[in-house]
Amino acid sequence: MTAWEKLQAGQMYNDFDPDLFQRRVEAKKLFRAYNRTDDGQTEERQQILRGLFRSVGKDVWIEPDFRCEFGKNIAIEDNVYINFGCVILDCAEVVIGANALLGPNIGIYPVNHAIDAEERIRGGCIGGPVHIGRNVWLGGDVKITAGVTIGDNTITGTGSVVTRDIPANVIAVCSPCRVLRPITESDKTDYFAQNPNV
C-alpha cells in the first residue's frame, strides 16, 4: 500500500512520504489562491473549493486565512460558515454538516503522531475521522482531535478542546470538552416573532 492508501485506511503511515509532500504542495497552491480572493469573487472561490475539497455544498462561505493539509479528505455540506483562521489537518476524513457555524481560529486535527519517539521522528502518523453534525456551532478557538464526532444541533463553547465524542442537542464546554447541559425548548426566544420574515 502507498502512504496515501494507508492514510485513507486509518493505518500508520510515513508522514515524510514524497507523494504526501506533493499532495500538500498542491493543497497549499489552492488554499493560498483562495485566501488571495476578495468577497466579490464568489464564483472563483467556489471553483477553488471544488478543486481543493472532496466535496463542497451550496452556500459555503470560508473566511481567509483558511489552511488545510490535503483538502481531499474534507467534505462540507450546504450552508456552512467558517470564520477567520481555520486550520484543518485532514489526514483522515473531515465532514462538516449542513448549517454548521464555525467561529474564528478553529483547529480540526484528525491526526496523531506516533507515541514511540523513534517511530515519531521517522514520520510515523495515524489519523482518525472527525465528523461535525448538522446545525452545530463551534465557538471561537475550539480544537477538535482525531476520532471525534459532534452530534447535530450541539454547541461547543469558546476555547473548548474536544477529545471525545459529544452527543447531539447539548452545550459542551471546557478542556477537555464535556457536556454542560441539554438544549431544550426553554432556550427559544421571541426571535421569530420579532423577525417574521427570516
N, CA, C and O of each residue as an XYZ file, in Angstrom:
792
protein
N       0.838     -1.201      0.000
C       0.000      0.000      0.000
C       0.870      1.246      0.000
O       1.940      1.273      0.609
N       0.400      2.275     -0.687
C       1.093      3.558     -0.648
C       0.802      4.256      0.675
O      -0.110      3.872      1.407
N       1.592      5.288      0.971
C       1.345      6.065      2.190
C      -0.046      6.693      2.153
O      -0.727      6.739      3.178
N      -0.479      7.178      0.982
C      -1.805      7.769      0.848
C      -2.895      6.734      1.123
O      -3.884      7.035      1.789
N      -2.716      5.520      0.612
C      -3.698      4.459      0.850
C      -3.742      4.073      2.330
O      -4.818      3.828      2.876
N      -2.570      4.020      2.981
C      -2.548      3.730      4.413
C      -3.244      4.836      5.196
O      -4.003      4.562      6.126
N      -2.984      6.084      4.819
C      -3.631      7.224      5.468
C      -5.143      7.108      5.345
O      -5.868      7.295      6.322
N      -5.616      6.799      4.138
C      -7.054      6.684      3.899
C      -7.666      5.530      4.689
O      -8.830      5.601      5.086
N      -6.896      4.473      4.921
C      -7.396      3.287      5.605
C      -7.275      3.391      7.129
O      -7.655      2.460      7.840
N      -6.750      4.513      7.639
C      -6.596      4.674      9.075
C      -5.460      3.860      9.657
O      -5.488      3.509     10.837
N      -4.448      3.554      8.833
C      -3.282      2.802      9.286
C      -2.112      3.755      9.531
O      -2.123      4.896      9.069
N      -1.109      3.278     10.256
C       0.116      4.061     10.415
C       0.732      4.299      9.038
O       0.801      3.392      8.209
N       1.173      5.528      8.810
C       1.789      5.877      7.534
C       3.000      6.760      7.784
O       3.190      7.293      8.877
N       3.817      6.902      6.739
C       5.025      7.725      6.814
C       4.674      9.147      6.397
O       4.426      9.412      5.221
N       4.655     10.059      7.361
C       4.311     11.459      7.109
C       5.308     12.146      6.180
O       4.989     13.180      5.593
N       6.508     11.586      6.040
C       7.546     12.189      5.203
C       7.537     11.641      3.780
O       8.430     11.960      2.994
N       6.561     10.836      3.441
C       6.477     10.232      2.109
C       6.448     11.306      1.028
O       5.711     12.282      1.170
N       7.235     11.162     -0.065
C       7.284     12.189     -1.120
C       5.938     12.473     -1.778
O       5.649     13.620     -2.119
N       5.109     11.442     -1.960
C       3.790     11.656     -2.553
C       2.924     12.527     -1.646
O       2.224     13.417     -2.129
N       2.965     12.281     -0.348
C       2.206     13.114      0.583
C       2.720     14.545      0.577
O       1.937     15.490      0.660
N       4.036     14.706      0.479
C       4.614     16.046      0.388
C       4.052     16.789     -0.818
O       3.673     17.955     -0.707
N       3.994     16.119     -1.975
C       3.495     16.759     -3.188
C       2.005     17.073     -3.082
O       1.558     18.109     -3.575
N       1.246     16.210     -2.458
C      -0.180     16.472     -2.257
C      -0.381     17.714     -1.376
O      -1.311     18.490     -1.597
N       0.488     17.896     -0.387
C       0.422     19.104      0.455
C       0.751     20.353     -0.359
O       0.120     21.397     -0.195
N       1.733     20.235     -1.226
C       2.106     21.367     -2.089
C       0.919     21.792     -2.941
O       0.634     22.984     -3.059
N       0.227     20.829     -3.533
C      -0.935     21.142     -4.375
C      -2.050     21.792     -3.559
O      -2.689     22.737     -4.022
N      -2.285     21.293     -2.354
C      -3.310     21.896     -1.496
C      -2.941     23.330     -1.141
O      -3.804     24.208     -1.140
N      -1.670     23.575     -0.840
C      -1.223     24.928     -0.497
C      -1.456     25.893     -1.650
O      -1.859     27.036     -1.431
N      -1.207     25.448     -2.865
C      -1.455     26.315     -4.026
C      -2.911     26.750     -4.065
O      -3.216     27.914     -4.323
N      -3.809     25.800     -3.804
C      -5.230     26.103     -3.889
C      -5.704     26.975     -2.732
O      -6.392     27.970     -2.961
N      -5.350     26.623     -1.480
C      -5.865     27.448     -0.382
C      -5.215     28.821     -0.357
O      -5.835     29.787      0.089
N      -3.971     28.926     -0.830
C      -3.358     30.259     -0.918
C      -4.053     31.100     -1.989
O      -4.256     32.300     -1.803
N      -4.417     30.470     -3.108
C      -5.168     31.185     -4.150
C      -6.514     31.636     -3.603
O      -6.947     32.759     -3.864
N      -7.180     30.767     -2.845
C      -8.458     31.127     -2.236
C      -8.291     32.323     -1.305
O      -9.082     33.265     -1.354
N      -7.279     32.288     -0.470
C      -7.062     33.358      0.509
C      -6.723     34.698     -0.135
O      -6.853     35.741      0.505
N      -6.288     34.682     -1.397
C      -5.986     35.936     -2.108
C      -7.223     36.550     -2.764
O      -7.176     37.686     -3.235
N      -8.323     35.806     -2.795
C      -9.540     36.347     -3.408
C     -10.215     37.326     -2.455
O      -9.916     37.369     -1.261
N     -11.139     38.115     -3.018
C     -11.924     39.000     -2.145
C     -13.386     38.561     -2.161
O     -13.767     37.660     -2.908
N     -14.189     39.202     -1.336
C     -15.573     38.761     -1.142
C     -16.417     38.787     -2.404
O     -17.399     38.050     -2.496
N     -16.066     39.604     -3.366
C     -16.843     39.688     -4.591
C     -16.567     38.564     -5.574
O     -17.295     38.422     -6.557
N     -15.541     37.765     -5.341
C     -15.151     36.710     -6.280
C     -15.770     35.369     -5.879
O     -15.063     34.375     -5.710
N     -17.066     35.353     -5.731
C     -17.735     34.159     -5.207
C     -17.605     32.952     -6.130
O     -17.384     31.838     -5.655
N     -17.738     33.151     -7.432
C     -17.632     32.014     -8.343
C     -16.209     31.467     -8.375
O     -16.010     30.253     -8.403
N     -15.216     32.360     -8.372
C     -13.826     31.909     -8.334
C     -13.541     31.136     -7.047
O     -12.857     30.112     -7.065
N     -14.073     31.638     -5.932
C     -13.888     30.931     -4.668
C     -14.498     29.533     -4.727
O     -13.863     28.566     -4.308
N     -15.720     29.417     -5.240
C     -16.371     28.111     -5.322
C     -15.589     27.152     -6.207
O     -15.477     25.965     -5.900
N     -15.050     27.669     -7.301
C     -14.260     26.828     -8.199
C     -13.017     26.301     -7.484
O     -12.674     25.128     -7.634
N     -12.347     27.137     -6.720
C     -11.168     26.700     -5.979
C     -11.550     25.653     -4.940
O     -10.869     24.636     -4.808
N     -12.631     25.891     -4.204
C     -13.049     24.929     -3.185
C     -13.421     23.589     -3.802
O     -13.139     22.542     -3.218
N     -14.045     23.605     -4.967
C     -14.380     22.343     -5.640
C     -13.124     21.572     -6.030
O     -13.121     20.341     -6.030
N     -12.059     22.297     -6.361
C     -10.790     21.644     -6.672
C     -10.029     21.182     -5.447
O      -9.263     20.221     -5.511
N     -10.237     21.863     -4.332
C      -9.499     21.567     -3.111
C     -10.123     20.435     -2.309
O      -9.411     19.542     -1.851
N     -11.443     20.456     -2.131
C     -12.125     19.523     -1.232
C     -12.647     18.292     -1.953
O     -12.797     18.290     -3.175
N     -12.924     17.244     -1.179
C     -13.586     16.055     -1.728
C     -14.964     16.427     -2.231
O     -15.381     16.010     -3.311
N     -15.686     17.239     -1.413
C     -16.985     17.740     -1.845
C     -17.295     19.012     -1.075
O     -16.852     19.193      0.060
N     -18.068     19.894     -1.712
C     -18.472     21.150     -1.077
C     -19.886     21.481     -1.541
O     -20.191     21.449     -2.733
N     -20.740     21.801     -0.573
C     -22.136     22.072     -0.871
C     -22.380     23.497     -1.323
O     -21.450     24.243     -1.629
N     -23.659     23.857     -1.358
C     -24.073     25.203     -1.758
C     -23.949     26.151     -0.568
O     -24.051     25.747      0.590
N     -23.724     27.426     -0.890
C     -23.698     28.490      0.122
C     -22.700     28.216      1.237
O     -23.009     28.388      2.416
N     -21.506     27.790      0.858
C     -20.407     27.613      1.811
C     -19.543     28.863      1.755
O     -19.085     29.264      0.684
N     -19.323     29.475      2.909
C     -18.534     30.705      2.990
C     -17.390     30.478      3.974
O     -17.612     30.200      5.153
N     -16.174     30.601      3.473
C     -14.987     30.420      4.306
C     -14.185     31.703      4.268
O     -13.768     32.159      3.203
N     -13.973     32.284      5.443
C     -13.162     33.495      5.525
C     -11.681     33.124      5.438
O     -11.278     32.057      5.900
N     -10.873     34.006      4.843
C      -9.430     33.783      4.926
C      -8.972     34.072      6.358
O      -9.683     34.802      7.047
N      -7.952     33.609      6.815
C      -6.910     32.814      6.222
C      -7.206     31.349      6.532
O      -6.996     30.900      7.659
N      -7.689     30.607      5.545
C      -8.011     29.198      5.703
C      -6.805     28.364      5.285
O      -6.120     28.681      4.313
N      -6.555     27.290      6.037
C      -5.465     26.380      5.689
C      -5.885     24.940      5.930
O      -6.655     24.652      6.847
N      -5.378     24.043      5.106
C      -5.615     22.621      5.303
C      -4.371     21.862      4.857
O      -3.437     22.442      4.303
N      -4.376     20.546      5.111
C      -3.195     19.760      4.757
C      -3.292     19.168      3.357
O      -2.392     19.358      2.539
N      -4.372     18.455      3.078
C      -4.559     17.839      1.767
C      -5.805     18.355      1.060
O      -5.810     18.487     -0.164
N      -6.842     18.642      1.800
C      -8.093     19.106      1.216
C      -8.990     17.983      0.742
O     -10.205     18.044      0.929
N      -8.418     16.963      0.133
C      -9.203     15.900     -0.492
C      -9.937     15.005      0.502
O     -10.760     14.183      0.100
N      -9.651     15.154      1.787
C     -10.377     14.386      2.800
C     -11.465     15.215      3.479
O     -12.058     14.773      4.463
N     -11.731     16.412      2.961
C     -12.705     17.319      3.572
C     -13.995     17.313      2.752
O     -13.970     17.490      1.535
N     -15.121     17.106      3.438
C     -16.443     17.193      2.808
C     -17.273     18.185      3.625
O     -17.436     18.028      4.835
N     -17.794     19.207      2.943
C     -18.589     20.238      3.605
C     -19.970     20.264      2.967
O     -20.098     20.361      1.747
N     -21.006     20.177      3.802
C     -22.371     20.197      3.294
C     -22.847     21.637      3.092
O     -22.061     22.574      3.230
N     -24.125     21.817      2.767
C     -24.684     23.125      2.406
C     -24.734     24.095      3.584
O     -24.834     23.702      4.746
N     -24.660     25.381      3.232
C     -24.954     26.478      4.155
C     -24.049     26.457      5.393
O     -24.524     26.514      6.528
N     -22.750     26.373      5.152
C     -21.758     26.342      6.227
C     -20.967     27.642      6.210
O     -20.573     28.130      5.151
N     -20.739     28.199      7.405
C     -19.906     29.396      7.549
C     -18.703     29.049      8.419
O     -18.849     28.533      9.527
N     -17.503     29.344      7.896
C     -16.260     29.113      8.626
C     -15.553     30.453      8.762
O     -15.190     31.078      7.766
N     -15.363     30.883      9.991
C     -14.790     32.198     10.262
C     -13.274     32.195     10.059
O     -12.690     31.179      9.679
N     -12.646     33.344     10.318
C     -11.226     33.564     10.038
C     -10.319     32.563     10.755
O     -10.580     32.166     11.890
N      -9.255     32.169     10.068
C      -8.164     31.443     10.699
C      -8.367     29.969     10.949
O      -7.719     29.408     11.833
N      -9.245     29.317     10.203
C      -9.490     27.888     10.407
C      -8.340     27.059      9.836
O      -7.835     27.342      8.750
N      -7.931     26.024     10.590
C      -6.910     25.074     10.141
C      -7.498     23.670     10.252
O      -7.967     23.268     11.316
N      -7.470     22.921      9.136
C      -7.925     21.534      9.130
C      -6.779     20.672      8.621
O      -6.406     20.763      7.451
N      -6.218     19.839      9.488
C      -5.152     18.918      9.101
C      -5.796     17.590      8.748
O      -5.872     16.678      9.572
N      -6.258     17.497      7.510
C      -7.127     16.402      7.092
C      -6.346     15.145      6.697
O      -6.355     14.729      5.539
N      -5.680     14.557      7.673
C      -5.008     13.275      7.470
C      -5.981     12.121      7.619
O      -5.592     10.957      7.529
N      -7.224     12.436      7.843
C      -8.336     11.489      7.856
C      -9.563     12.282      7.409
O      -9.500     13.501      7.250
N     -10.660     11.592      7.211
C     -11.886     12.236      6.750
C     -12.363     13.295      7.743
O     -12.389     13.065      8.952
N     -12.741     14.458      7.210
C     -13.384     15.513      7.992
C     -14.692     15.864      7.294
O     -14.682     16.299      6.142
N     -15.811     15.680      7.979
C     -17.124     16.008      7.427
C     -17.734     17.099      8.292
O     -17.813     16.966      9.513
N     -18.162     18.175      7.649
C     -18.819     19.282      8.333
C     -20.249     19.339      7.821
O     -20.483     19.557      6.632
N     -21.206     19.142      8.723
C     -22.608     19.029      8.342
C     -23.244     20.349      7.957
O     -22.706     21.421      8.237
N     -24.391     20.257      7.314
C     -25.126     21.426      6.831
C     -25.451     22.379      7.975
O     -25.696     21.960      9.106
N     -25.447     23.657      7.658
C     -25.808     24.739      8.586
C     -24.851     24.889      9.763
O     -25.194     25.518     10.764
N     -23.657     24.319      9.650
C     -22.676     24.467     10.729
C     -22.118     25.883     10.726
O     -21.984     26.520      9.682
N     -21.800     26.348     11.908
C     -21.235     27.677     12.114
C     -19.951     27.497     12.913
O     -19.994     27.107     14.080
N     -18.810     27.779     12.293
C     -17.515     27.607     12.931
C     -16.927     28.971     13.230
O     -16.740     29.780     12.321
N     -16.632     29.235     14.497
C     -16.076     30.505     14.925
C     -14.633     30.678     14.464
O     -14.090     29.815     13.776
N     -14.011     31.798     14.846
C     -12.645     32.062     14.411
C     -11.634     31.139     15.083
O     -11.818     30.682     16.212
N     -10.556     30.885     14.340
C      -9.404     30.125     14.841
C      -9.755     28.702     15.265
O      -9.229     28.189     16.253
N     -10.641     28.076     14.511
C     -10.963     26.671     14.757
C      -9.795     25.813     14.283
O      -9.205     26.078     13.235
N      -9.466     24.784     15.058
C      -8.467     23.805     14.656
C      -9.063     22.414     14.668
O      -9.559     21.954     15.696
N      -9.015     21.740     13.523
C      -9.515     20.367     13.416
C      -8.315     19.505     13.066
O      -7.738     19.634     11.987
N      -7.942     18.616     13.996
C      -6.690     17.876     13.901
C      -6.930     16.371     13.965
O      -6.715     15.766     15.016
N      -7.367     15.753     12.878
C      -7.657     14.317     12.915
C      -6.415     13.447     12.692
O      -6.463     12.470     11.945
N      -5.317     13.804     13.337
C      -4.065     13.066     13.152
C      -3.325     12.988     14.483
O      -3.383     13.905     15.302
N      -2.635     11.881     14.674
C      -1.746     11.714     15.816
C      -0.388     11.246     15.315
O      -0.298     10.338     14.488
N       0.663     11.871     15.822
C       1.998     11.335     15.592
C       2.176     10.108     16.472
O       1.506      9.968     17.495
N       3.078      9.222     16.074
C       3.348      8.010     16.845
C       3.763      8.371     18.271
O       4.427      9.384     18.490
N       3.376      7.554     19.224
C       3.735      7.769     20.623
C       5.198      7.419     20.860
O       5.904      8.137     21.568
N       5.650      6.321     20.271
C       7.053      5.925     20.396
C       7.943      6.967     19.716
O       7.707      7.336     18.565
N       8.960      7.436     20.428
C       9.801      8.528     19.912
C      10.519      8.147     18.629
O      10.598      8.967     17.715
N      11.046      6.930     18.528
C      11.763      6.519     17.323
C      10.830      6.482     16.111
O      11.193      6.930     15.023
N       9.626      5.945     16.312
C       8.651      5.928     15.216
C       8.264      7.351     14.829
O       8.130      7.668     13.647
N       8.085      8.205     15.837
C       7.637      9.582     15.586
C       8.656     10.372     14.776
O       8.290     11.060     13.823
N       9.930     10.279     15.144
C      10.939     11.080     14.432
C      11.205     10.557     13.029
O      11.833     11.235     12.215
N      10.721      9.336     12.744
C      10.856      8.788     11.397
C       9.550      8.902     10.608
O       9.381      8.262      9.570
N       8.618      9.737     11.122
C       7.436     10.075     10.345
C       6.187      9.279     10.629
O       5.200      9.415      9.905
N       6.193      8.447     11.665
C       5.019      7.634     11.954
C       3.815      8.470     12.380
O       3.891      9.222     13.352
N       2.703      8.340     11.652
C       1.454      9.052     11.955
C       0.272      8.126     11.724
O       0.365      7.148     10.981
N      -0.843      8.449     12.371
C      -2.099      7.742     12.147
C      -3.251      8.730     12.351
O      -3.196      9.582     13.237
N      -4.275      8.610     11.537
C      -5.410      9.529     11.609
C      -6.670      8.852     12.091
O      -6.780      7.626     12.083
N      -7.626      9.674     12.514
C      -8.956      9.211     12.892
C      -9.971     10.233     12.426
O      -9.749     11.425     12.635
N     -11.069      9.840     11.808
C     -12.007     10.784     11.203
C     -12.662     11.714     12.216
O     -12.836     11.368     13.384
N     -13.020     12.901     11.739
C     -13.761     13.884     12.534
C     -15.065     14.175     11.811
O     -15.063     14.539     10.635
N     -16.180     14.013     12.516
C     -17.499     14.283     11.947
C     -18.198     15.338     12.795
O     -18.423     15.146     13.990
N     -18.533     16.445     12.164
C     -19.248     17.543     12.821
C     -20.669     17.528     12.270
O     -20.874     17.662     11.064
N     -21.636     17.366     13.146
C     -23.014     17.193     12.715
C     -23.642     18.439     12.112
O     -23.001     19.482     11.989
N     -24.887     18.309     11.745
C     -25.647     19.426     11.173
C     -26.063     20.398     12.270
O     -26.317     20.011     13.411
N     -26.125     21.665     11.893
C     -26.590     22.743     12.779
C     -25.693     22.940     14.001
O     -26.141     23.472     15.018
N     -24.446     22.521     13.910
C     -23.504     22.656     15.021
C     -22.910     24.056     15.027
O     -22.669     24.646     13.974
N     -22.678     24.578     16.222
C     -21.961     25.845     16.391
C     -20.717     25.572     17.225
O     -20.805     25.148     18.378
N     -19.554     25.823     16.623
C     -18.285     25.739     17.338
C     -17.855     27.157     17.678
O     -17.638     27.969     16.779
N     -17.729     27.466     18.966
C     -17.272     28.781     19.378
C     -15.819     29.008     18.965
O     -15.127     28.072     18.564
N     -15.365     30.252     19.066
C     -14.004     30.592     18.671
C     -12.962     29.776     19.413
O     -13.129     29.437     20.585
N     -11.875     29.465     18.699
C     -10.710     28.777     19.272
C     -11.000     27.357     19.742
O     -10.251     26.821     20.559
N     -12.059     26.738     19.252
C     -12.309     25.325     19.561
C     -11.298     24.474     18.798
O     -11.005     24.738     17.632
N     -10.774     23.458     19.462
C      -9.857     22.496     18.856
C     -10.476     21.106     18.963
O     -10.991     20.723     20.013
N     -10.418     20.350     17.856
C     -11.015     19.020     17.793
C      -9.928     18.026     17.397
O      -9.219     18.228     16.411
N      -9.803     16.949     18.176
C      -8.762     15.963     17.927
C      -9.296     14.755     17.159
O     -10.489     14.660     16.871
N      -8.394     13.843     16.838
C      -8.697     12.696     15.978
C      -9.793     11.811     16.555
O      -9.852     11.567     17.760
N     -10.667     11.334     15.658
C     -11.663     10.346     16.009
C     -12.915     10.865     16.678
O     -13.690     10.082     17.227
N     -13.132     12.181     16.644
C     -14.247     12.796     17.368
C     -15.461     12.987     16.461
O     -15.327     13.371     15.299
N     -16.650     12.711     17.009
C     -17.916     13.040     16.369
C     -18.674     13.996     17.279
O     -18.793     13.757     18.481
N     -19.191     15.089     16.699
C     -20.033     16.042     17.420
C     -21.433     15.927     16.831
O     -21.618     16.088     15.625
N     -22.415     15.650     17.681
C     -23.777     15.402     17.221
C     -24.493     16.644     16.729
O     -24.073     17.767     17.010
N     -25.573     16.438     15.995
C     -26.379     17.510     15.420
C     -26.848     18.497     16.492
O     -27.129     18.118     17.629
N     -26.925     19.759     16.102
C     -27.505     20.851     16.900
C     -26.688     21.241     18.128
O     -27.125     22.087     18.908
N     -25.532     20.655     18.313
C     -24.736     20.881     19.516
C     -23.915     22.163     19.414
O     -23.517     22.579     18.326
N     -23.670     22.781     20.574
C     -22.820     23.967     20.697
C     -21.601     23.581     21.524
O     -21.732     22.978     22.589
N     -20.412     23.932     21.029
C     -19.204     23.772     21.846
C     -18.686     25.163     22.170
O     -18.504     25.989     21.275
N     -18.450     25.421     23.447
C     -18.083     26.741     23.924
C     -16.690     27.162     23.510
O     -15.827     26.332     23.222
N     -16.490     28.465     23.486
C     -15.216     29.064     23.099
C     -14.065     28.460     23.890
O     -14.140     28.305     25.109
N     -12.988     28.121     23.164
C     -11.780     27.604     23.784
C     -11.828     26.142     24.173
O     -10.873     25.636     24.762
N     -12.904     25.454     23.866
C     -13.003     24.035     24.236
C     -12.023     23.196     23.420
O     -11.741     23.491     22.259
N     -11.515     22.149     24.054
C     -10.684     21.154     23.382
C     -11.471     19.846     23.396
O     -11.680     19.243     24.449
N     -11.901     19.422     22.214
C     -12.807     18.279     22.102
C     -11.977     17.033     21.801
O     -11.440     16.879     20.705
N     -11.882     16.144     22.798
C     -11.057     14.954     22.681
C     -11.864     13.669     22.614
O     -11.300     12.593     22.414
N     -13.188     13.768     22.780
C     -14.057     12.595     22.696
C     -15.406     13.024     22.135
O     -15.709     14.215     22.071
N     -16.209     12.054     21.732
C     -17.496     12.343     21.107
C     -18.383     13.189     22.024
O     -18.389     13.028     23.245
N     -19.133     14.098     21.387
C     -20.112     14.932     22.077
C     -21.475     14.612     21.446
O     -21.597     14.633     20.222
N     -22.505     14.316     22.260
C     -23.794     13.931     21.687
C     -24.527     15.098     21.045
O     -24.095     16.247     21.141
N     -25.627     14.795     20.399
C     -26.474     15.804     19.776
C     -27.231     16.593     20.834
O     -27.467     16.117     21.945
N     -27.609     17.824     20.456
C     -28.553     18.637     21.237
C     -28.070     19.009     22.637
O     -28.850     19.020     23.589
N     -26.772     19.316     22.751
C     -26.243     19.732     24.057
C     -25.346     20.956     23.894
O     -24.935     21.305     22.787
N     -25.055     21.596     25.021
C     -23.997     22.596     25.117
C     -22.842     21.927     25.831
O     -23.016     21.377     26.918
N     -21.659     21.969     25.228
C     -20.477     21.343     25.804
C     -19.360     22.377     25.872
O     -19.214     23.204     24.972
N     -18.580     22.325     26.938
C     -17.566     23.352     27.188
C     -16.329     22.736     27.843
O     -16.344     21.579     28.262
N     -15.280     23.514     27.922
C     -14.068     23.266     28.712
C     -13.019     22.434     27.974
O     -13.181     22.059     26.812
N     -11.952     22.169     28.697
C     -10.830     21.396     28.185
C     -10.421     20.381     29.252
O      -9.879     20.779     30.283
N     -10.663     19.076     29.042
C     -11.322     18.538     27.855
C     -12.810     18.858     27.847
O     -13.424     19.012     28.903
N     -13.382     18.956     26.663
C     -14.774     19.352     26.484
C     -15.703     18.308     27.088
O     -15.516     17.106     26.899
N     -16.713     18.789     27.821
C     -17.711     17.898     28.419
C     -19.076     18.567     28.348
O     -19.186     19.786     28.217
N     -20.105     17.747     28.436
C     -21.466     18.258     28.319
C     -21.795     19.101     29.542
O     -21.617     18.665     30.679
N     -22.278     20.317     29.294
C     -22.737     21.206     30.353
C     -24.216     20.959     30.651
O     -24.623     20.796     31.801
N     -25.018     20.936     29.556
C     -26.453     20.709     29.739
C     -27.083     20.459     28.371
O     -26.481     20.757     27.340
N     -28.308     19.904     28.371
C     -29.019     19.744     27.095
C     -29.577     21.079     26.612
O     -29.792     21.999     27.402
N     -29.807     21.170     25.318
C     -30.533     22.297     24.732
C     -32.014     21.919     24.748
O     -32.384     20.841     24.282
N     -32.862     22.800     25.284
C     -34.281     22.481     25.450
C     -35.154     23.573     24.832
O     -34.656     24.587     24.344
N     -36.451     23.345     24.865
C     -37.405     24.328     24.356
C     -37.305     25.658     25.104
O     -37.627     26.708     24.547
N     -36.867     25.618     26.345
C     -36.751     26.858     27.118
C     -35.648     27.773     26.597
O     -35.571     28.937     26.992
N     -34.791     27.255     25.711
C     -33.748     28.089     25.112
C     -34.278     28.956     23.973
O     -33.584     29.866     23.518
N     -35.480     28.691     23.513
C     -36.057     29.507     22.445
C     -36.383     30.908     22.964
O     -36.790     31.086     24.112
N     -36.191     31.892     22.089
C     -36.517     33.278     22.418
C     -37.678     33.720     21.530
O     -38.296     32.894     20.858
N     -37.973     35.012     21.526
C     -39.022     35.535     20.645
C     -38.452     36.015     19.312
O     -39.038     36.871     18.650
N     -37.304     35.457     18.925
C     -36.623     35.888     17.702
C     -37.544     35.842     16.480
O     -37.610     36.818     15.733
N     -38.247     34.746     16.263
C     -39.089     34.619     15.077
C     -40.310     35.534     15.150
O     -40.780     36.020     14.122
N     -40.815     35.766     16.326
C     -41.933     36.715     16.472
C     -41.481     38.137     16.143
O     -42.232     38.915     15.554
N     -40.263     38.462     16.524
C     -39.707     39.787     16.253
C     -39.205     39.938     14.830
O     -39.068     41.056     14.333
N     -38.930     38.820     14.170
C     -38.370     38.828     12.816
C     -39.154     37.863     11.947
O     -38.610     36.833     11.546
N     -40.402     38.153     11.643
C     -41.265     37.189     10.936
C     -40.840     36.887      9.512
O     -41.300     35.898      8.941
N     -39.983     37.697      8.920
C     -39.600     37.491      7.520
C     -38.298     36.717      7.336
O     -37.819     36.565      6.213
N     -37.731     36.234      8.425
C     -36.472     35.482      8.272
C     -36.727     34.026      7.960
O     -35.782     33.253      7.801
